[in-house]
């Protein structure tokens, strides 16, 4: 599925924003903004620990992700003829040159 989308993105020269980090942003995605996977897994482990210690799963609060990562692919931006503002680059957690 990803390779099919990449073909379309590159063929029609469109900017693509993805809600997950991975091969997508490395290949041709412009921006990825997603929950930090390490933080998310760590929070999941806390839930598992509480359940194993006897807490009722139905009584546990549902939490939203607390930490998000912004990844910008400057190669793709250059290919598309886009200039990413410095203020946005400063907020990025990772910049792919």
Secondary structure, DSSP 8 states (H G I E B T S, - for coil): -HHHHHHHHHHHT---EESS-SHHHHHT-SEEEEE-HHHHHHHHHHHHHHHHTT--GGGS-------EEEEEEHHHHHHHT----HHHHHH-SEEE-
